[in-house]
Amino acid sequence: MAQFILLLRNGEFPVYSPEEMQKVLEKYLAWADKLRADGRYRGGDDLKEGGCVLSMKNGKFIVDGPYVETKEIVGGYFLIEAKNLEEATEISKECPHLGFSGSIEIREINPH
């Protein structure tokens, strides 16, 4: 089985009350529990807001961010196991993140 990282990019999340946010969180936790039960879950978490992108140009460091455009923000990730990209994509279709206008970037982890 191959390992894949699912990068959860934020959509247009509305502002939720604490009670509504708890219900949203429960959907993600239930999906992670299903992945565990299926033997596919390898890790995951949400990410704090902020951060930066570090690069180098002409020998100088460039620090960009944090990004303010919602679609560029990676809000969390899951690590899963699947046979191939097609199966990882099918598994990802059940992720509650897609129901909140988010997108999921699915990348296979290169074993060394």
Phi and psi in degrees as a GROMACS rama.xvg file:
@    title "Ramachandran Plot"
@    xaxis  label "Phi"
@    yaxis  label "Psi"
@TYPE xy
-92.995  158.033  ALA-2
-105.383  143.248  GLN-3
-131.03  145.048  PHE-4
-104.32  133.074  ILE-5
-107.08  109.227  LEU-6
-91.3577  116.575  LEU-7
-90.5458  108.509  LEU-8
-93.4912  132.951  ARG-9
-70.9006  144.88  ASN-10
-101.508  -150.014  GLY-11
-89.9028  76.6789  GLU-12
-69.055  127.101  PHE-13
-73.4949  170.564  PRO-14
-83.0209  122.565  VAL-15
-104.095  149.256  TYR-16
-71.3149  163.726  SER-17
-56.7023  -37.1913  PRO-18
-66.9564  -42.7882  GLU-19
-65.8915  -39.9847  GLU-20
-63.8246  -36.5977  MET-21
-62.3712  -40.0991  GLN-22
-65.9802  -39.2337  LYS-23
-62.3592  -48.0126  VAL-24
-58.8494  -40.7348  LEU-25
-61.7933  -33.653  GLU-26
-65.1509  -43.0232  LYS-27
-65.8098  -42.8912  TYR-28
-64.6394  -38.3871  LEU-29
-65.0295  -39.148  ALA-30
-66.5809  -41.5421  TRP-31
-63.1746  -38.5435  ALA-32
-62.6677  -39.2532  ASP-33
-64.3044  -42.6102  LYS-34
-60.509  -41.4257  LEU-35
-62.0031  -46.784  ARG-36
-61.2937  -33.0699  ALA-37
-84.4556  -1.53695  ASP-38
73.2674  23.8968  GLY-39
-107.111  -19.5255  ARG-40
-75.6923  129.692  TYR-41
-123.197  -9.8479  ARG-42
157.675  174.549  GLY-43
157.811  160.445  GLY-44
-173.723  167.557  ASP-45
-91.078  163.026  ASP-46
-116.044  146.657  LEU-47
-69.365  153.502  LYS-48
-68.5643  158.342  GLU-49
97.7419  -146.345  GLY-50
90.4008  -175.495  GLY-51
-157.079  170.522  CYS-52
-116.045  125.195  VAL-53
-105.317  130.487  LEU-54
-142.652  176.473  SER-55
-134.038  135.417  MET-56
-138.394  128.129  LYS-57
52.6613  39.5104  ASN-58
76.9841  5.33406  GLY-59
-115.392  141.529  LYS-60
-76.8833  140.102  PHE-61
-123.443  127.305  ILE-62
-113.123  118.359  VAL-63
-110.821  153.735  ASP-64
101.643  -179.798  GLY-65
-70.3108  149.567  PRO-66
-71.1984  140.299  TYR-67
-102.728  -15.9522  VAL-68
-75.3728  117.182  GLU-69
-52.6827  -42.4283  THR-70
-66.5495  -16.3479  LYS-71
-89.4444  -13.292  GLU-72
-80.1047  125.202  ILE-73
-88.8342  114.2  VAL-74
-94.0605  -12.6268  GLY-75
179.878  -177.756  GLY-76
-155.443  157.951  TYR-77
-128.863  145.695  PHE-78
-109.985  125.19  LEU-79
-132.231  166.595  ILE-80
-111.735  139.994  GLU-81
-153.915  162.024  ALA-82
-65.6522  -39.7226  LYS-83
-162.202  179.595  ASN-84
-60.4524  -38.4103  LEU-85
-62.005  -44.0951  GLU-86
-68.6585  -39.6281  GLU-87
-61.1052  -37.3107  ALA-88
-66.0395  -43.8489  THR-89
-62.1553  -42.6133  GLU-90
-61.6895  -42.1008  ILE-91
-66.8122  -24.9465  SER-92
-62.6458  -19.4388  LYS-93
-90.7575  -4.06912  GLU-94
-68.0557  131.15  CYS-95
-63.1537  -17.2531  PRO-96
-57.1273  -35.0079  HIS-97
-67.3636  -23.4018  LEU-98
-78.1442  -3.79024  GLY-99
-116.54  31.4744  PHE-100
63.9622  16.9327  SER-101
-88.3342  172.505  GLY-102
-128.654  161.625  SER-103
-127.439  121.521  ILE-104
-92.5469  124.079  GLU-105
-109.31  119.799  ILE-106
-132.188  133.214  ARG-107
-77.0127  138.485  GLU-108
-84.6877  129.501  ILE-109
-80.7527  112.795  ASN-110
-72.9177  141.86  PRO-111
